[in-house]
Amino acid sequence: MEEKKKTNIILFSGDYDKAMAAFIIANGAAAYDHDVTIFATFWGLNAFRKEGGVHTDKGRMEKMFEKMMPRGAEKMGLSKMNYAGFGQKMIKNVMKKHQAMPLRDLIAMAQEQEINLVACTMTMDLLGLKEEELLDDIQLGGVAAYLAEAEDGQVNLFI
Amino acid sequence: MEAAQMIDAKGMACPMPIVKTKKAMDKLDSGDVLELRATDQGAKADVAAWSKSTGHELLEQKEEGGVLTFWIKKK
């Protein structure tokens, strides 16, 4: 059997719209029969967070970060015209009208299509995120894990 | 045209038509024809590009009343 092509996406941004773009491309690539991996780092990690609070044992600074950052994909704001979350709600209504999938569903579909979701452990530490706060079936990795995929990837994106 | 299966992706937005097509195609046998109906105008370019890349054959397509219909033969 011929080797599958690979698509690798680094999701650095914690913006709702940019994460949507990342997950649409990822789901499309999976439909192209690519091996797809999304590496989330820095603010992009928020897309991998469980909704609602998860009780964890951590320090004061980490707790502050945990509260200040969006808990889960649907809480993320737009990169433009967010207007304290009002713009995000508006665009979600428009998306519903056009039957575009909300980010939460795009992520579920990505998992269903066996897209690898990898969380960068270094930035998890920086932002004080624990593994149990992330969605199920998220792998942990570092720069080497990304590079191993990227060096024989046909599509490599940084979003 | 005789199709082994029909996928109705009308009203669905990108990337759903392609994702649905791929899922259905996986279950078909080689030589089977899949019929896809969609209203997303992007599907025209998407289905053509997807078929070319995956090796399936886009046999025919038509547009009627805003509905795009594609017949794709599995490789």
gemmi code that builds the backbone of each chain (N, CA, C; Angstrom):
import gemmi

chains = {
    "A": [
        ("MET", (0.838, -1.188, 0.000), (0.000, 0.000, 0.000), (0.879, 1.245, 0.000)),
        ("GLU", (0.480, 2.220, -0.794), (1.299, 3.437, -0.835), (1.175, 4.214, 0.474)),
        ("GLU", (2.251, 4.904, 0.782), (2.304, 5.701, 1.998), (1.286, 6.837, 1.937)),
        ("LYS", (0.588, 7.024, 3.036), (-0.388, 8.121, 3.089), (0.314, 9.467, 3.139)),
        ("LYS", (-0.331, 10.456, 2.540), (0.217, 11.811, 2.651), (-0.099, 12.366, 4.033)),
        ("LYS", (0.655, 13.382, 4.403), (0.481, 13.936, 5.752), (0.176, 15.422, 5.745)),
        ("THR", (-0.762, 15.791, 6.573), (-1.053, 17.208, 6.809), (-0.817, 17.506, 8.282)),
        ("ASN", (-0.031, 18.523, 8.539), (0.257, 18.915, 9.915), (-0.093, 20.375, 10.125)),
        ("ILE", (-0.828, 20.633, 11.161), (-1.226, 22.012, 11.439), (-0.804, 22.367, 12.862)),
        ("ILE", (-0.112, 23.480, 12.981), (0.170, 24.004, 14.313), (-0.913, 25.023, 14.613)),
        ("LEU", (-1.644, 24.797, 15.671), (-2.654, 25.763, 16.078), (-2.096, 26.544, 17.257)),
        ("PHE", (-1.621, 27.748, 16.955), (-1.031, 28.625, 17.970), (-2.096, 29.593, 18.494)),
        ("SER", (-2.974, 29.974, 17.587), (-3.972, 31.002, 17.904), (-5.102, 30.465, 18.766)),
        ("GLY", (-5.574, 31.294, 19.658), (-6.724, 30.937, 20.474), (-7.983, 31.632, 20.003)),
        ("ASP", (-7.981, 32.080, 18.752), (-9.166, 32.746, 18.203), (-10.115, 31.720, 17.604)),
        ("TYR", (-11.384, 31.940, 17.844), (-12.426, 31.020, 17.375), (-12.376, 30.835, 15.856)),
        ("ASP", (-12.288, 31.954, 15.137), (-12.322, 31.891, 13.670), (-11.093, 31.189, 13.105)),
        ("LYS", (-9.933, 31.487, 13.691), (-8.709, 30.848, 13.179), (-8.710, 29.353, 13.480)),
        ("ALA", (-9.219, 28.997, 14.662), (-9.305, 27.570, 15.010), (-10.291, 26.868, 14.081)),
        ("MET", (-11.372, 27.569, 13.719), (-12.324, 26.975, 12.758), (-11.629, 26.658, 11.451)),
        ("ALA", (-10.844, 27.635, 10.963), (-10.116, 27.424, 9.705), (-9.211, 26.205, 9.831)),
        ("ALA", (-8.512, 26.102, 10.956), (-7.592, 24.978, 11.165), (-8.348, 23.649, 11.118)),
        ("PHE", (-9.491, 23.591, 11.809), (-10.214, 22.326, 11.877), (-10.954, 21.998, 10.583)),
        ("ILE", (-11.337, 23.017, 9.820), (-11.952, 22.742, 8.513), (-10.903, 22.144, 7.571)),
        ("ILE", (-9.720, 22.735, 7.585), (-8.648, 22.200, 6.733), (-8.298, 20.780, 7.181)),
        ("ALA", (-8.219, 20.579, 8.477), (-7.857, 19.261, 9.010), (-8.885, 18.210, 8.597)),
        ("ASN", (-10.165, 18.542, 8.738), (-11.214, 17.588, 8.361), (-11.219, 17.340, 6.858)),
        ("GLY", (-10.958, 18.386, 6.099), (-10.858, 18.229, 4.646), (-9.696, 17.319, 4.286)),
        ("ALA", (-8.558, 17.528, 4.944), (-7.369, 16.713, 4.663), (-7.620, 15.251, 5.015)),
        ("ALA", (-8.368, 15.021, 6.093), (-8.697, 13.637, 6.465), (-9.562, 13.009, 5.379)),
        ("ALA", (-10.434, 13.804, 4.782), (-11.252, 13.304, 3.680), (-10.400, 13.039, 2.445)),
        ("TYR", (-9.247, 13.681, 2.375), (-8.290, 13.437, 1.299), (-7.418, 12.220, 1.621)),
        ("ASP", (-7.769, 11.542, 2.709), (-7.035, 10.354, 3.125), (-5.626, 10.662, 3.616)),
        ("HIS", (-5.423, 11.858, 4.096), (-4.128, 12.189, 4.680), (-4.102, 11.737, 6.137)),
        ("ASP", (-2.918, 11.483, 6.643), (-2.727, 11.376, 8.086), (-2.658, 12.808, 8.592)),
        ("VAL", (-3.553, 13.171, 9.457), (-3.625, 14.571, 9.872), (-3.300, 14.719, 11.352)),
        ("THR", (-2.483, 15.705, 11.646), (-2.165, 15.997, 13.043), (-2.319, 17.488, 13.302)),
        ("ILE", (-2.987, 17.812, 14.389), (-3.045, 19.210, 14.827), (-2.264, 19.313, 16.129)),
        ("PHE", (-1.235, 20.154, 16.108), (-0.457, 20.418, 17.314), (-0.933, 21.733, 17.900)),
        ("ALA", (-1.437, 21.695, 19.102), (-1.870, 22.935, 19.718), (-0.805, 23.420, 20.680)),
        ("THR", (-0.482, 24.695, 20.572), (0.478, 25.285, 21.477), (-0.029, 26.667, 21.886)),
        ("PHE", (0.510, 27.205, 22.951), (0.061, 28.493, 23.490), (-1.471, 28.601, 23.501)),
        ("TRP", (-2.019, 29.663, 22.940), (-3.450, 29.945, 23.091), (-4.324, 28.928, 22.368)),
        ("GLY", (-3.731, 28.259, 21.405), (-4.465, 27.224, 20.680), (-4.892, 26.073, 21.587)),
        ("LEU", (-4.167, 25.896, 22.686), (-4.502, 24.817, 23.633), (-5.921, 24.960, 24.176)),
        ("ASN", (-6.416, 26.195, 24.215), (-7.759, 26.405, 24.754), (-8.836, 25.682, 23.944)),
        ("ALA", (-8.541, 25.449, 22.674), (-9.496, 24.706, 21.830), (-9.628, 23.258, 22.308)),
        ("PHE", (-8.596, 22.753, 22.960), (-8.594, 21.364, 23.431), (-9.145, 21.229, 24.848)),
        ("ARG", (-9.533, 22.364, 25.457), (-9.985, 22.293, 26.852), (-11.405, 21.771, 26.963)),
        ("LYS", (-11.651, 21.080, 28.062), (-13.014, 20.650, 28.352), (-13.836, 21.869, 28.723)),
        ("GLU", (-15.107, 21.815, 28.421), (-15.981, 22.909, 28.818), (-16.255, 22.789, 30.316)),
        ("GLY", (-16.416, 23.924, 30.955), (-16.679, 23.899, 32.387), (-15.412, 23.673, 33.178)),
        ("GLY", (-15.505, 23.794, 34.464), (-14.316, 23.685, 35.293), (-13.954, 22.249, 35.614)),
        ("VAL", (-12.669, 22.001, 35.703), (-12.178, 20.693, 36.138), (-11.337, 20.957, 37.372)),
        ("HIS", (-11.609, 20.231, 38.432), (-10.845, 20.501, 39.639), (-9.441, 19.920, 39.540)),
        ("THR", (-8.467, 20.779, 39.706), (-7.076, 20.318, 39.659), (-6.312, 20.984, 40.790)),
        ("ASP", (-5.200, 20.380, 41.067), (-4.355, 20.896, 42.120), (-3.291, 21.778, 41.493)),
        ("LYS", (-3.408, 23.112, 41.667), (-2.342, 23.949, 41.113), (-2.170, 25.253, 41.869)),
        ("GLY", (-1.098, 25.934, 41.494), (-0.730, 27.156, 42.201), (-1.624, 28.346, 41.867)),
        ("ARG", (-1.370, 29.474, 42.554), (-2.203, 30.653, 42.414), (-2.149, 31.230, 40.978)),
        ("MET", (-0.931, 31.344, 40.485), (-0.741, 31.913, 39.155), (-1.426, 31.056, 38.086)),
        ("GLU", (-1.254, 29.745, 38.232), (-1.856, 28.831, 37.259), (-3.377, 28.895, 37.313)),
        ("LYS", (-3.897, 29.043, 38.523), (-5.351, 29.138, 38.687), (-5.881, 30.394, 38.000)),
        ("MET", (-5.094, 31.475, 38.100), (-5.507, 32.743, 37.504), (-5.583, 32.605, 35.980)),
        ("PHE", (-4.549, 31.978, 35.432), (-4.531, 31.742, 33.986), (-5.737, 30.896, 33.588)),
        ("GLU", (-5.993, 29.884, 34.384), (-7.083, 28.955, 34.084), (-8.414, 29.704, 33.983)),
        ("LYS", (-8.599, 30.675, 34.876), (-9.857, 31.421, 34.895), (-9.928, 32.439, 33.772)),
        ("MET", (-8.766, 33.027, 33.444), (-8.764, 34.099, 32.449), (-8.884, 33.585, 31.019)),
        ("MET", (-8.467, 32.354, 30.816), (-8.492, 31.835, 29.442), (-9.821, 31.134, 29.164)),
        ("PRO", (-10.231, 31.114, 27.873), (-11.502, 30.474, 27.545), (-11.506, 28.986, 27.875)),
        ("ARG", (-12.577, 28.554, 28.527), (-12.696, 27.128, 28.844), (-13.390, 26.419, 27.702)),
        ("GLY", (-12.615, 25.945, 26.792), (-13.172, 25.177, 25.690), (-13.423, 26.009, 24.446)),
        ("ALA", (-13.565, 25.299, 23.343), (-13.648, 25.897, 22.014), (-14.744, 26.952, 21.885)),
        ("GLU", (-15.920, 26.656, 22.416), (-17.048, 27.565, 22.184), (-16.945, 28.867, 22.969)),
        ("LYS", (-15.960, 28.932, 23.865), (-15.779, 30.158, 24.644), (-14.719, 31.078, 24.027)),
        ("MET", (-14.087, 30.610, 22.963), (-13.037, 31.405, 22.345), (-13.642, 32.574, 21.572)),
        ("GLY", (-12.882, 33.677, 21.512), (-13.390, 34.869, 20.837), (-12.910, 34.969, 19.404)),
        ("LEU", (-13.484, 35.905, 18.664), (-13.074, 36.122, 17.272), (-11.791, 36.953, 17.221)),
        ("SER", (-11.016, 36.789, 16.151), (-9.790, 37.563, 16.010), (-10.108, 39.007, 15.630)),
        ("LYS", (-11.248, 39.219, 15.011), (-11.698, 40.567, 14.630), (-13.155, 40.709, 15.046)),
        ("MET", (-13.543, 41.919, 15.365), (-14.943, 42.233, 15.670), (-15.547, 41.315, 16.739)),
        ("ASN", (-14.777, 41.035, 17.762), (-15.308, 40.163, 18.814), (-16.264, 40.910, 19.743)),
        ("TYR", (-15.997, 42.188, 19.953), (-16.823, 43.032, 20.828), (-17.220, 42.308, 22.114)),
        ("ALA", (-16.200, 41.924, 22.868), (-16.390, 41.267, 24.170), (-17.303, 40.046, 24.097)),
        ("GLY", (-17.211, 39.334, 22.986), (-17.966, 38.078, 22.871), (-19.285, 38.231, 22.119)),
        ("PHE", (-19.726, 39.471, 21.949), (-20.994, 39.686, 21.257), (-20.867, 39.321, 19.766)),
        ("GLY", (-19.743, 39.709, 19.183), (-19.495, 39.397, 17.764), (-19.447, 37.894, 17.526)),
        ("GLN", (-18.868, 37.189, 18.508), (-18.760, 35.729, 18.366), (-20.154, 35.110, 18.376)),
        ("LYS", (-21.036, 35.607, 19.259), (-22.401, 35.069, 19.322), (-23.138, 35.341, 18.017)),
        ("MET", (-22.888, 36.563, 17.470), (-23.553, 36.936, 16.220), (-23.145, 36.003, 15.092)),
        ("ILE", (-21.833, 35.778, 14.998), (-21.353, 34.953, 13.880), (-21.835, 33.510, 14.038)),
        ("LYS", (-22.001, 33.062, 15.274), (-22.508, 31.699, 15.473), (-23.944, 31.571, 14.980)),
        ("ASN", (-24.710, 32.631, 15.157), (-26.071, 32.619, 14.611), (-26.072, 32.549, 13.089)),
        ("VAL", (-25.175, 33.346, 12.493), (-25.077, 33.336, 11.026), (-24.635, 31.950, 10.546)),
        ("MET", (-23.699, 31.351, 11.298), (-23.213, 30.022, 10.922), (-24.345, 29.004, 10.945)),
        ("LYS", (-25.199, 29.130, 11.949), (-26.322, 28.202, 12.062), (-27.192, 28.307, 10.821)),
        ("LYS", (-27.429, 29.554, 10.395), (-28.267, 29.799, 9.222), (-27.668, 29.122, 7.982)),
        ("HIS", (-26.353, 29.176, 7.892), (-25.684, 28.597, 6.709), (-25.268, 27.153, 6.936)),
        ("GLN", (-25.715, 26.570, 8.034), (-25.368, 25.199, 8.392), (-23.871, 24.944, 8.399)),
        ("ALA", (-23.121, 25.967, 8.821), (-21.685, 25.747, 9.025), (-21.538, 25.155, 10.419)),
        ("MET", (-20.565, 24.252, 10.578), (-20.434, 23.576, 11.859), (-19.719, 24.435, 12.882)),
        ("PRO", (-20.256, 24.510, 14.086), (-19.524, 25.216, 15.134), (-18.228, 24.481, 15.468)),
        ("LEU", (-17.290, 25.204, 16.051), (-15.967, 24.644, 16.327), (-16.030, 23.350, 17.139)),
        ("ARG", (-16.909, 23.331, 18.125), (-17.042, 22.137, 18.966), (-17.333, 20.894, 18.105)),
        ("ASP", (-18.234, 21.044, 17.128), (-18.582, 19.917, 16.254), (-17.446, 19.569, 15.302)),
        ("LEU", (-16.722, 20.613, 14.856), (-15.583, 20.353, 13.967), (-14.513, 19.537, 14.700)),
        ("ILE", (-14.345, 19.831, 15.984), (-13.358, 19.091, 16.776), (-13.827, 17.642, 16.978)),
        ("ALA", (-15.133, 17.487, 17.267), (-15.673, 16.132, 17.429), (-15.513, 15.340, 16.134)),
        ("MET", (-15.763, 16.011, 15.005), (-15.624, 15.333, 13.718), (-14.166, 14.965, 13.461)),
        ("ALA", (-13.258, 15.842, 13.863), (-11.826, 15.563, 13.703), (-11.457, 14.298, 14.484)),
        ("GLN", (-11.989, 14.178, 15.696), (-11.675, 12.994, 16.489), (-12.292, 11.751, 15.869)),
        ("GLU", (-13.484, 11.919, 15.325), (-14.155, 10.803, 14.660), (-13.363, 10.355, 13.431)),
        ("GLN", (-12.754, 11.315, 12.743), (-11.952, 10.983, 11.556), (-10.520, 10.573, 11.921)),
        ("GLU", (-10.314, 10.338, 13.200), (-9.004, 9.890, 13.695), (-7.868, 10.843, 13.389)),
        ("ILE", (-8.164, 12.124, 13.473), (-7.126, 13.143, 13.370), (-6.390, 13.160, 14.703)),
        ("ASN", (-5.055, 13.184, 14.635), (-4.275, 13.215, 15.874), (-4.286, 14.610, 16.460)),
        ("LEU", (-4.680, 14.705, 17.698), (-4.650, 15.995, 18.378), (-3.538, 15.930, 19.421)),
        ("VAL", (-2.560, 16.796, 19.252), (-1.396, 16.766, 20.138), (-1.287, 18.100, 20.876)),
        ("ALA", (-1.156, 18.031, 22.173), (-0.985, 19.239, 22.971), (0.480, 19.391, 23.341)),
        ("CYS", (0.990, 20.593, 23.176), (2.386, 20.883, 23.488), (2.545, 21.003, 25.000)),
        ("THR", (3.390, 20.127, 25.558), (3.484, 20.067, 27.019), (4.194, 21.284, 27.619)),
        ("MET", (5.157, 21.834, 26.873), (5.881, 22.989, 27.407), (4.915, 24.154, 27.647)),
        ("THR", (4.061, 24.429, 26.658), (3.139, 25.556, 26.834), (1.989, 25.205, 27.780)),
        ("MET", (1.671, 23.906, 27.886), (0.685, 23.516, 28.898), (1.194, 23.930, 30.281)),
        ("ASP", (2.503, 23.695, 30.505), (3.102, 24.084, 31.779), (3.058, 25.600, 31.971)),
        ("LEU", (3.402, 26.331, 30.896), (3.407, 27.793, 30.996), (2.038, 28.338, 31.361)),
        ("LEU", (1.014, 27.774, 30.725), (-0.345, 28.275, 30.950), (-1.028, 27.557, 32.108)),
        ("GLY", (-0.315, 26.640, 32.716), (-0.864, 25.949, 33.877), (-1.997, 25.003, 33.543)),
        ("LEU", (-1.983, 24.449, 32.333), (-3.049, 23.513, 31.956), (-2.627, 22.081, 32.258)),
        ("LYS", (-3.521, 21.343, 32.883), (-3.233, 19.945, 33.205), (-3.920, 19.036, 32.186)),
        ("GLU", (-3.356, 17.838, 32.065), (-3.892, 16.895, 31.081), (-5.378, 16.626, 31.310)),
        ("GLU", (-5.790, 16.557, 32.581), (-7.193, 16.239, 32.866), (-8.152, 17.366, 32.489)),
        ("GLU", (-7.608, 18.549, 32.203), (-8.472, 19.650, 31.757), (-8.723, 19.588, 30.260)),
        ("LEU", (-7.956, 18.755, 29.569), (-8.096, 18.656, 28.119), (-9.095, 17.562, 27.754)),
        ("LEU", (-9.600, 17.636, 26.545), (-10.538, 16.642, 26.029), (-9.908, 15.251, 26.092)),
        ("ASP", (-10.746, 14.231, 25.973), (-10.223, 12.868, 25.953), (-9.453, 12.626, 24.647)),
        ("ASP", (-8.560, 11.674, 24.695), (-7.786, 11.268, 23.513), (-6.920, 12.373, 22.922)),
        ("ILE", (-6.423, 13.237, 23.772), (-5.441, 14.221, 23.321), (-4.070, 13.649, 23.677)),
        ("GLN", (-3.173, 13.618, 22.658), (-1.824, 13.142, 22.950), (-0.975, 14.309, 23.435)),
        ("LEU", (0.100, 13.987, 24.120), (1.016, 15.034, 24.569), (2.319, 14.906, 23.797)),
        ("GLY", (2.923, 16.044, 23.491), (4.169, 15.987, 22.740), (4.911, 17.305, 22.774)),
        ("GLY", (6.063, 17.297, 22.118), (6.886, 18.499, 22.062), (7.298, 18.790, 20.632)),
        ("VAL", (8.298, 19.612, 20.495), (8.717, 20.067, 19.164), (9.187, 18.885, 18.307)),
        ("ALA", (9.818, 17.908, 18.930), (10.318, 16.775, 18.151), (9.171, 15.965, 17.552)),
        ("ALA", (8.099, 15.847, 18.320), (6.933, 15.121, 17.816), (6.375, 15.838, 16.588)),
        ("TYR", (6.358, 17.163, 16.657), (5.882, 17.925, 15.495), (6.810, 17.740, 14.305)),
        ("LEU", (8.103, 17.896, 14.550), (9.072, 17.833, 13.442), (9.099, 16.467, 12.777)),
        ("ALA", (8.915, 15.416, 13.581), (8.901, 14.071, 13.015), (7.788, 13.941, 11.985)),
        ("GLU", (6.653, 14.547, 12.262), (5.538, 14.511, 11.316), (5.785, 15.489, 10.176)),
        ("ALA", (6.295, 16.679, 10.544), (6.418, 17.766, 9.565), (7.432, 17.456, 8.477)),
        ("GLU", (8.514, 16.745, 8.826), (9.565, 16.559, 7.827), (9.121, 15.679, 6.663)),
        ("ASP", (8.119, 14.846, 6.892), (7.585, 14.175, 5.702), (6.117, 14.523, 5.454)),
        ("GLY", (5.782, 15.735, 5.809), (4.424, 16.218, 5.556), (4.325, 16.944, 4.222)),
        ("GLN", (3.199, 16.781, 3.561), (2.986, 17.492, 2.293), (2.359, 18.860, 2.535)),
        ("VAL", (1.584, 18.942, 3.600), (0.935, 20.207, 3.948), (1.317, 20.546, 5.381)),
        ("ASN", (1.956, 21.676, 5.578), (2.338, 22.119, 6.918), (1.871, 23.549, 7.134)),
        ("LEU", (1.019, 23.735, 8.101), (0.461, 25.071, 8.317), (0.661, 25.537, 9.751)),
        ("PHE", (0.819, 26.838, 9.882), (0.927, 27.466, 11.207), (-0.204, 28.478, 11.308)),
        ("ILE", (-1.127, 28.190, 12.202), (-2.301, 29.066, 12.280), (-2.391, 29.696, 13.656)),
    ],
    "B": [
        ("MET", (-28.335, 8.189, -14.151), (-27.238, 7.240, -13.978), (-27.482, 6.369, -12.746)),
        ("GLU", (-27.149, 5.106, -12.867), (-27.353, 4.161, -11.751), (-26.251, 4.357, -10.704)),
        ("ALA", (-26.670, 4.666, -9.493), (-25.686, 4.856, -8.419), (-25.906, 3.831, -7.322)),
        ("ALA", (-24.789, 3.354, -6.745), (-24.884, 2.381, -5.656), (-25.392, 3.059, -4.392)),
        ("GLN", (-25.082, 4.343, -4.269), (-25.507, 5.081, -3.087), (-25.651, 6.560, -3.398)),
        ("MET", (-26.564, 7.215, -2.679), (-26.747, 8.653, -2.862), (-26.489, 9.362, -1.544)),
        ("ILE", (-25.676, 10.416, -1.623), (-25.403, 11.227, -0.431), (-26.079, 12.573, -0.615)),
        ("ASP", (-26.922, 12.915, 0.328), (-27.590, 14.205, 0.249), (-26.894, 15.192, 1.175)),
        ("ALA", (-26.104, 16.078, 0.584), (-25.386, 17.083, 1.377), (-25.951, 18.470, 1.086)),
        ("LYS", (-27.204, 18.505, 0.675), (-27.818, 19.805, 0.352), (-27.910, 20.647, 1.623)),
        ("GLY", (-27.549, 21.915, 1.490), (-27.605, 22.827, 2.623), (-26.361, 22.781, 3.490)),
        ("MET", (-25.566, 21.756, 3.334), (-24.383, 21.627, 4.180), (-23.244, 22.507, 3.693)),
        ("ALA", (-22.489, 23.018, 4.644), (-21.370, 23.892, 4.315), (-20.061, 23.119, 4.362)),
        ("CYS", (-19.063, 23.694, 3.727), (-17.713, 23.158, 3.737), (-17.276, 22.903, 5.179)),
        ("PRO", (-16.656, 21.812, 5.539), (-16.135, 20.741, 4.672), (-17.061, 19.533, 4.578)),
        ("MET", (-18.320, 19.670, 4.997), (-19.190, 18.502, 5.112), (-19.415, 17.692, 3.827)),
        ("PRO", (-19.679, 18.346, 2.671), (-19.915, 17.519, 1.478), (-18.778, 16.539, 1.176)),
        ("ILE", (-17.546, 17.026, 1.320), (-16.393, 16.170, 1.027), (-16.204, 15.102, 2.111)),
        ("VAL", (-16.405, 15.508, 3.360), (-16.249, 14.547, 4.454), (-17.272, 13.415, 4.313)),
        ("LYS", (-18.506, 13.788, 3.987), (-19.565, 12.781, 3.806), (-19.274, 11.876, 2.614)),
        ("THR", (-18.799, 12.486, 1.531), (-18.471, 11.722, 0.330), (-17.390, 10.693, 0.621)),
        ("LYS", (-16.367, 11.163, 1.322), (-15.244, 10.271, 1.642), (-15.713, 9.087, 2.513)),
        ("LYS", (-16.561, 9.402, 3.498), (-17.038, 8.343, 4.382), (-17.853, 7.305, 3.619)),
        ("ALA", (-18.713, 7.782, 2.723), (-19.551, 6.873, 1.948), (-18.688, 6.046, 0.999)),
        ("MET", (-17.707, 6.711, 0.387), (-16.847, 6.060, -0.596), (-16.075, 4.906, 0.043)),
        ("ASP", (-15.655, 5.097, 1.288), (-14.898, 4.059, 1.990), (-15.668, 2.748, 2.079)),
        ("LYS", (-16.997, 2.857, 2.112), (-17.804, 1.651, 2.295), (-18.181, 0.983, 0.985)),
        ("LEU", (-17.957, 1.682, -0.137), (-18.348, 1.114, -1.436), (-17.266, 0.187, -1.991)),
        ("ASP", (-17.648, -0.575, -3.004), (-16.680, -1.441, -3.673), (-16.114, -0.721, -4.892)),
        ("SER", (-14.951, -1.155, -5.308), (-14.320, -0.585, -6.490), (-15.266, -0.685, -7.686)),
        ("GLY", (-15.405, 0.424, -8.421), (-16.280, 0.431, -9.595), (-17.688, 0.927, -9.297)),
        ("ASP", (-18.057, 0.956, -8.019), (-19.373, 1.486, -7.640), (-19.441, 2.993, -7.910)),
        ("VAL", (-20.657, 3.436, -8.190), (-20.836, 4.867, -8.435), (-21.593, 5.498, -7.261)),
        ("LEU", (-21.058, 6.621, -6.821), (-21.684, 7.372, -5.736), (-22.305, 8.636, -6.313)),
        ("GLU", (-23.536, 8.887, -5.902), (-24.181, 10.125, -6.328), (-24.171, 11.095, -5.152)),
        ("LEU", (-23.717, 12.317, -5.419), (-23.644, 13.328, -4.368), (-24.470, 14.541, -4.771)),
        ("ARG", (-25.330, 14.963, -3.874), (-26.090, 16.189, -4.119), (-25.688, 17.237, -3.099)),
        ("ALA", (-25.379, 18.438, -3.586), (-24.941, 19.509, -2.698), (-25.421, 20.857, -3.213)),
        ("THR", (-25.493, 21.806, -2.312), (-25.856, 23.163, -2.730), (-24.717, 24.150, -2.496)),
        ("ASP", (-23.682, 23.717, -1.802), (-22.521, 24.576, -1.581), (-21.797, 24.745, -2.915)),
        ("GLN", (-21.745, 25.984, -3.400), (-21.151, 26.232, -4.723), (-19.666, 25.842, -4.762)),
        ("GLY", (-19.031, 25.865, -3.606), (-17.623, 25.467, -3.547), (-17.425, 23.999, -3.895)),
        ("ALA", (-18.505, 23.229, -3.799), (-18.412, 21.785, -4.066), (-17.938, 21.494, -5.488)),
        ("LYS", (-18.260, 22.419, -6.413), (-17.846, 22.191, -7.815), (-16.339, 21.987, -7.898)),
        ("ALA", (-15.603, 22.945, -7.328), (-14.142, 22.843, -7.346), (-13.683, 21.735, -6.400)),
        ("ASP", (-14.343, 21.624, -5.261), (-13.921, 20.657, -4.243), (-14.020, 19.214, -4.731)),
        ("VAL", (-15.148, 18.868, -5.324), (-15.359, 17.474, -5.755), (-14.394, 17.117, -6.888)),
        ("ALA", (-14.196, 18.070, -7.802), (-13.267, 17.823, -8.904), (-11.853, 17.593, -8.370)),
        ("ALA", (-11.423, 18.463, -7.447), (-10.069, 18.352, -6.897), (-9.922, 17.084, -6.059)),
        ("TRP", (-10.943, 16.789, -5.288), (-10.889, 15.612, -4.414), (-10.819, 14.327, -5.237)),
        ("SER", (-11.640, 14.263, -6.295), (-11.643, 13.063, -7.134), (-10.274, 12.868, -7.772)),
        ("LYS", (-9.719, 13.972, -8.269), (-8.427, 13.904, -8.939), (-7.354, 13.410, -7.974)),
        ("SER", (-7.357, 13.955, -6.772), (-6.314, 13.607, -5.819), (-6.460, 12.181, -5.287)),
        ("THR", (-7.693, 11.746, -5.068), (-7.890, 10.421, -4.484), (-7.935, 9.320, -5.542)),
        ("GLY", (-8.031, 9.725, -6.815), (-8.000, 8.735, -7.895), (-9.360, 8.217, -8.311)),
        ("HIS", (-10.422, 8.677, -7.656), (-11.768, 8.286, -8.084), (-12.126, 9.093, -9.335)),
        ("GLU", (-13.086, 8.550, -10.091), (-13.387, 9.215, -11.365), (-14.705, 9.989, -11.287)),
        ("LEU", (-14.602, 11.287, -11.536), (-15.809, 12.108, -11.591), (-16.427, 11.906, -12.972)),
        ("LEU", (-17.495, 11.099, -13.022), (-18.067, 10.714, -14.308), (-18.862, 11.848, -14.946)),
        ("GLU", (-19.675, 12.476, -14.101), (-20.584, 13.471, -14.653), (-21.042, 14.408, -13.554)),
        ("GLN", (-21.391, 15.619, -13.935), (-22.001, 16.525, -12.960), (-23.023, 17.410, -13.645)),
        ("LYS", (-24.023, 17.815, -12.873), (-24.999, 18.742, -13.438), (-25.477, 19.698, -12.358)),
        ("GLU", (-26.056, 20.795, -12.818), (-26.576, 21.779, -11.875), (-28.007, 22.080, -12.274)),
        ("GLU", (-28.906, 21.921, -11.321), (-30.312, 22.144, -11.616), (-30.982, 22.825, -10.438)),
        ("GLY", (-31.505, 23.991, -10.665), (-32.200, 24.724, -9.600), (-31.329, 24.926, -8.368)),
        ("GLY", (-30.042, 25.192, -8.597), (-29.136, 25.464, -7.472), (-28.590, 24.210, -6.809)),
        ("VAL", (-29.059, 23.043, -7.273), (-28.546, 21.793, -6.688), (-27.501, 21.187, -7.625)),
        ("LEU", (-26.349, 20.941, -7.054), (-25.273, 20.314, -7.825), (-25.333, 18.815, -7.596)),
        ("THR", (-25.282, 18.060, -8.676), (-25.255, 16.602, -8.543), (-23.999, 16.068, -9.219)),
        ("PHE", (-23.331, 15.189, -8.512), (-22.086, 14.596, -9.028), (-22.214, 13.079, -9.015)),
        ("TRP", (-21.641, 12.435, -10.017), (-21.535, 10.976, -10.004), (-20.046, 10.626, -10.007)),
        ("ILE", (-19.639, 9.930, -8.989), (-18.217, 9.607, -8.841), (-18.047, 8.090, -8.763)),
        ("LYS", (-17.137, 7.579, -9.583), (-16.888, 6.137, -9.608), (-15.674, 5.813, -8.760)),
        ("LYS", (-15.868, 4.854, -7.872), (-14.761, 4.489, -6.989), (-13.657, 3.760, -7.743)),
        ("LYS", (-12.419, 4.124, -7.448), (-11.288, 3.491, -8.154), (-11.069, 2.067, -7.668)),
    ],
}
model = gemmi.Model(1)
for chain_id, residues in chains.items():
    chain = gemmi.Chain(chain_id)
    for i, (resn, *xyz) in enumerate(residues, 1):
        res = gemmi.Residue()
        res.name, res.seqid = resn, gemmi.SeqId(i, " ")
        for name, pos in zip(("N", "CA", "C"), xyz):
            atom = gemmi.Atom()
            atom.name, atom.element = name, gemmi.Element(name[0])
            atom.pos, atom.b_iso = gemmi.Position(*pos), 0.0
            res.add_atom(atom)
        chain.add_residue(res)
    model.add_chain(chain)
structure = gemmi.Structure()
structure.add_model(model)
structure.setup_entities()
